[in-house]
Amino acid sequence: MNRRKRILFQRGTLLMGSTLLVNAGNYLTNLLLGRWMGPESFSEAGLLITMMLMLSFIATGFQLTTAKYAALAAGGSRLKQVGPVYKWISKIALLSGTGIALLIFASSGFWRSFFNTTSSSLFIILGAGIPVYLVMSVNRGILQGKGRFKKLALTYQFEMWSRLILSAIAVKCGLGPPGVAAAITLSLVVALVISRFKIPAIPAGVQAIDKKGIFHFIVLILIYECSQILINNSDVVLVKHFFPPQDAGLYAALALVGRIVYFGTWTVVTILFPMVIRLEKENKPHLTYFFAGLGIVVLMSAVAIALMAAIPNLIVHLLFGPAYYGLTPYLWYYALATSLFACANVFVYYNISLERRLPVWISICAGIAQIILIWKYHSSFYEVISIQVWLMAVVLLIFIGVQWVYFKNSKR
């Protein structure tokens, strides 16, 4: 193993370990909320968590766009462009975040009625953190693109720990879902401060930047992130709309456990994305990295599904307690759905890093199809999950076929 690969492996291992700890901390936060608040109140907290996940996909769009141009500049020949690119994308992120926040403020009453929540204030409080979140994600993109995984991991650690502590304080003080929303927003402020001060020095530069190219890439990424929002969160949102609060709370907990697979494998994409961009720029092969990443995701998924099929009662008891035993029959099945999605995700991000657009549009179609099908067929948890399993299986088969065509026509 040469020096470059060894350093990359060490940094990637550090980031993966940190990500596992962050995911564990976030799950601990959510599990404590579930235990302390009960299924009915947790349905609102679960909605906040789902909204946060939806926002995270938009934030990822800005992060990956910044990461791409930071990775392209890492070789040194375009280093002076990093400063102007960073400033320009940060401006777009701030304006976009402000626009989304104002939209949420204006429609908070509608969302309260649609989701049957006790107050509209939780939407307003959460919306206030959106501009902060998007700007902070641009900072993270610089760290990711330049391979500063240690500093990148630090931003996630501070966000997680502050959210855990503040959420616990909010619930114990009887602040309810609005208090949880405030804890989420404040944790984003903490992460912004850490990410800004931990960003490596960005040299000022006067070189012209390709604003049109950057904008097109942001749009491409955001289109795919939109499909991720639809696929990964529409089920929870629609269940919250169609099912009673008690059942919606159970499903929110089910989704929380099932998504362990997806978020556990996210580090693979985080490392793979800038690596493929850099290798493609240097005209070097990168298929082995794709297969390695896919193999890791498949292995982690298989282990998670096996555990959830073998000991569902123990898992639910340890994580949520007796009040949530009703979700145990569906645990492995939901994990299967998220596993298929996680595998498909590797295909899409690999191709996005090479600026191939077809997988993105396939994902959008899948997300829209999922909403339509769940809206029409939602008689039980099993029916809702079955739609996701079969839809993701079809999408994954299509991606395999598309990738085979790409491989045949690729020199690398």
Secondary structure, DSSP 4 states (H G I P E B T S, - for coil): --HHHHHHHHHHHHHHHHHHHHHHHHHHHHHHHHHHHHHHHHHHHHHHHHHHHHHHHHHHHHHHHHHHHHHHGGGSTTGGGHHHHHHHHHHHHHHHHHHHHHHHHHTHHHHHHHHT-S-SHHHHHHHHTHHHHHHHHHHHHHHHHTT-HHHHHHHHHHHHHHHHHHHHHHHHTT-HHHHHHHHHHHHHHHHHHHHHHHSPP---------HHHHHHHHHHHHHHHHHHHHHHHHHHHHHHHHS-HHHHHHHHHHHHHHTHHHHHTHHHHHHHHHHHHHHHHTT---HHHHHHHHHHHHHHHHHHHHHHHHSHHHHHHHHT-GGGGGGGGGHHHHHHHHHHHHHHHHHHHHHHHTT--HHHHHHHHHHHHHHHHHHH--SSHHHHHHHHHHHHHHHHHHHHHHHHHHHHT---
